[in-house]
Amino acid sequence: MKASTVPAVGRLKKTLALAVLAGLMLTGCGGKQAATQPTATATATAVSQTTETVVVPAVVNLTLDKAKDQLEKLGFKVETVDSAKGKAIIVKSNWQVVTQDPANGAQAEKGSTVHLGVKNLDDVAAEKAASEKAAADKAAAEQAAAAKAAANKAAADKAIADKAAADKAAADQAAAAKAAADQAARDAAARAAAEQAAAAQKAAQGPAQAPAPAGGVTPGAFCSPAGAVGLSAKGATYTCKPSATDSRSRWRQ
């Protein structure tokens, strides 16, 4: 009876040993899995953090203090440089952003650097005043040129109008002179025709013979009608007619 119990005890010990070994192996595997899980999570978090991007805002024309504050709130680093004169930047509110890199709207990694070019506000104001003066000078020059062009055109138009008026006046005067000359020619022709008709009529009628006045004619005395013939007291013959120097009819030889 006693001898038969030994193999049973040995088998029990062996079973217990196998159970303990299996438990240790399971514990080791679970501990390794638990140990590796935080490492994988940390790696994924690190990858997520390094690849996070942010949209770069527009900061051009802002003062440097406001631009820097806005960019740093989004997680960016900021580097600035005086792009005009290379001066040291001390009071950020006295500077204005004129360029940015990356540009407005670009995607950039959080923690990356945004480079800003700035100008001193005094330089910006001076440039603005110079630009406004140049624009005003250009506008004044263009206005003066336009006024001069308008004056030249007005003078040219007046010269053309004056010439047209002078030409018309000359033409009217020439037409009036021609009309006067034509009228004078017609009047002269009419007088000549009238004189010719009178002469023809007179020639056709012949000289009128009038009886001599009683007692004879007085040489040089006025008489009528022209062409009458008479005798003086001495018996000389006289004709009633004008002379070359006297158009009145007198008794003449």
C-alpha positions in Angstrom: 0.0 0.0 0.0 2.8 2.5 1.0 4.9 1.6 -2.1 2.0 2.4 -4.5 1.7 6.1 -3.3 5.2 7.2 -4.4 4.5 7.4 -8.1 1.4 9.4 -7.5 3.3 12.0 -5.5 5.9 12.3 -8.2 3.4 12.9 -10.8 1.7 15.6 -8.7 5.0 17.4 -8.2 5.7 17.3 -11.9 2.2 18.7 -12.7 2.7 21.5 -10.2 6.1 22.4 -11.7 4.6 22.5 -15.2 1.8 24.8 -14.0 4.2 27.2 -12.4 6.4 27.3 -15.5 3.4 28.0 -17.7 2.2 30.8 -15.4 5.7 32.4 -15.4 5.7 32.3 -19.2 2.3 33.9 -19.5 3.3 36.6 -17.0 6.5 37.3 -19.0 4.6 37.7 -22.3 2.0 39.9 -20.8 4.6 42.1 -19.2 6.5 42.5 -22.5 3.3 43.4 -24.3 2.4 45.9 -21.6 5.9 47.4 -21.8 5.9 47.8 -25.5 2.4 49.5 -25.7 3.5 52.9 -24.2 6.5 53.0 -26.6 4.2 52.6 -29.7 1.8 55.2 -28.4 4.6 57.7 -27.8 6.0 57.1 -31.3 2.6 57.7 -32.9 2.1 60.8 -30.8 5.6 62.1 -31.9 4.9 61.4 -35.5 1.5 63.2 -35.2 3.2 66.2 -33.6 6.0 66.6 -36.2 3.6 66.4 -39.1 0.9 68.9 -37.8 0.6 71.9 -40.2 -1.0 75.3 -39.8 -2.2 77.9 -42.4 0.1 80.9 -42.4 -1.9 84.1 -41.8 -1.5 87.4 -43.7 0.7 89.7 -41.6 2.0 92.1 -44.3 1.2 95.8 -43.5 0.8 94.9 -39.8 3.2 96.4 -37.2 5.9 93.9 -36.2 4.6 93.5 -32.6 1.1 92.5 -33.8 2.4 90.2 -36.6 4.8 88.4 -34.2 2.2 87.9 -31.6 -0.3 86.5 -34.1 2.3 84.1 -35.6 3.6 82.9 -32.2 0.1 82.2 -31.0 -0.3 79.7 -33.9 3.0 78.0 -32.9 5.4 79.6 -35.4 8.8 81.0 -34.7 9.5 84.4 -36.2 12.7 85.9 -37.7 12.8 89.5 -38.8 15.2 91.6 -40.8 15.2 95.3 -41.9 14.8 94.8 -45.6 15.5 98.5 -46.4 18.5 99.6 -44.4 19.5 96.6 -42.3 19.0 98.5 -39.0 18.7 96.8 -35.6 15.1 96.2 -34.6 14.4 97.4 -31.0 10.9 98.7 -30.6 8.8 96.3 -32.6 5.8 98.6 -32.7 7.9 101.1 -34.8 8.3 98.6 -37.7 5.9 97.5 -40.4 5.9 94.1 -42.1 6.5 94.4 -45.9 7.2 90.8 -46.8 6.6 87.3 -45.4 7.8 83.8 -46.2 5.9 81.5 -46.3 3.2 83.6 -48.0 -0.3 84.2 -46.8 -2.4 81.0 -47.0 0.5 78.6 -47.2 0.6 75.4 -45.1 3.6 75.3 -42.8 4.6 72.9 -40.0 3.8 74.1 -36.5 7.0 75.2 -34.9 8.6 76.2 -38.2 10.0 79.7 -38.8 8.2 82.5 -40.6 10.7 85.1 -42.1 9.5 88.7 -42.1 10.9 91.6 -43.9 10.2 94.9 -42.1 10.6 98.7 -42.6 10.8 101.4 -40.0 7.5 103.4 -39.9 9.4 106.6 -40.5 10.8 105.1 -43.8 7.3 103.8 -44.7 5.8 107.3 -44.1 8.6 109.0 -46.1 8.1 106.5 -49.0 4.3 107.0 -48.9 4.8 110.8 -48.9 7.2 110.6 -51.8 4.8 108.3 -53.7 1.9 110.6 -53.0 3.9 113.6 -54.1 5.0 111.8 -57.3 1.4 110.9 -58.0 0.3 114.5 -57.4 3.1 115.9 -59.5 2.2 113.5 -62.3 -1.5 114.4 -62.1 -0.6 118.1 -62.1 1.6 117.6 -65.1 -1.1 115.7 -66.9 -3.6 118.4 -66.1 -1.3 121.1 -67.3 -0.6 119.2 -70.5 -4.3 118.7 -71.0 -5.0 122.4 -70.4 -2.2 123.4 -72.8 -3.6 121.0 -75.4 -7.1 122.4 -74.9 -5.7 126.0 -75.2 -3.8 125.0 -78.4 -6.9 123.4 -79.9 -9.0 126.5 -79.0 -6.4 128.8 -80.6 -6.3 126.5 -83.7 -10.1 126.4 -83.9 -10.2 130.2 -83.5 -7.6 130.7 -86.2 -9.6 128.4 -88.5 -12.8 130.3 -87.7 -11.1 133.7 -88.2 -9.7 132.6 -91.5 -13.1 131.3 -92.6 -14.7 134.6 -91.6 -12.0 136.6 -93.4 -12.4 134.4 -96.5 -16.1 134.9 -96.4 -15.8 138.7 -95.9 -13.4 138.8 -98.8 -15.7 136.7 -101.0 -18.7 138.9 -100.1 -16.7 142.0 -100.8 -15.5 140.6 -104.2 -19.1 139.6 -105.0 -20.4 143.1 -104.0 -17.6 144.8 -106.1 -18.5 142.5 -109.1 -22.2 143.2 -108.7 -21.4 147.0 -108.5 -19.2 146.7 -111.6 -21.8 144.7 -113.4 -24.5 147.3 -112.5 -22.2 150.2 -113.6 -21.6 148.4 -116.9 -25.4 147.9 -117.4 -26.0 151.6 -116.5 -23.3 152.7 -118.9 -24.7 150.5 -121.6 -28.2 151.8 -121.0 -26.9 155.4 -121.1 -25.0 154.7 -124.3 -28.0 153.1 -125.8 -30.2 156.0 -124.8 -27.7 158.5 -126.2 -27.4 156.5 -129.4 -31.2 156.3 -129.7 -31.5 160.1 -129.1 -28.8 160.8 -131.6 -30.5 158.6 -134.1 -33.8 160.2 -133.5 -32.3 163.7 -133.8 -30.6 162.7 -137.0 -33.8 161.3 -138.3 -35.8 164.5 -137.5 -33.1 166.9 -138.9 -32.5 170.4 -137.6 -35.7 172.4 -136.8 -36.0 175.6 -138.8 -37.7 178.3 -136.9 -38.6 181.7 -138.2 -36.2 184.4 -137.3 -37.4 186.7 -134.6 -38.8 190.1 -135.8 -36.1 192.7 -136.1 -33.4 190.0 -136.5 -31.5 187.9 -133.9 -29.0 189.1 -131.4 -25.7 187.3 -131.7 -24.9 185.4 -128.4 -28.4 185.7 -127.0 -30.2 182.6 -125.6 -32.5 181.0 -128.1 -34.7 178.0 -128.8 -35.3 175.6 -130.2 -31.8 174.3 -131.0 -31.2 174.3 -134.7 -33.2 177.4 -135.5 -31.7 179.8 -138.0 -32.0 183.5 -138.1 -30.6 186.8 -139.5 -29.0 189.5 -137.6 -29.9 193.2 -138.1 -26.9 193.4 -140.5 -28.2 190.4 -142.4 -25.7 187.8 -141.1 -27.0 184.2 -140.6 -26.9 182.7 -137.1 -27.9 179.3 -135.8 -29.4 178.5 -132.4 -26.9 176.0 -131.0 -24.6 175.1 -128.1 -20.8 175.4 -128.3 -17.9 173.2 -127.3 -17.6 175.2 -124.0 -21.3 176.1 -123.4 -24.0 173.5 -123.5 -26.7 176.2 -123.6 -28.2 177.2 -127.0 -27.3 180.6 -128.2 -27.3 182.4 -131.5 -24.0 181.5 -133.0 -22.4 181.5 -136.4 
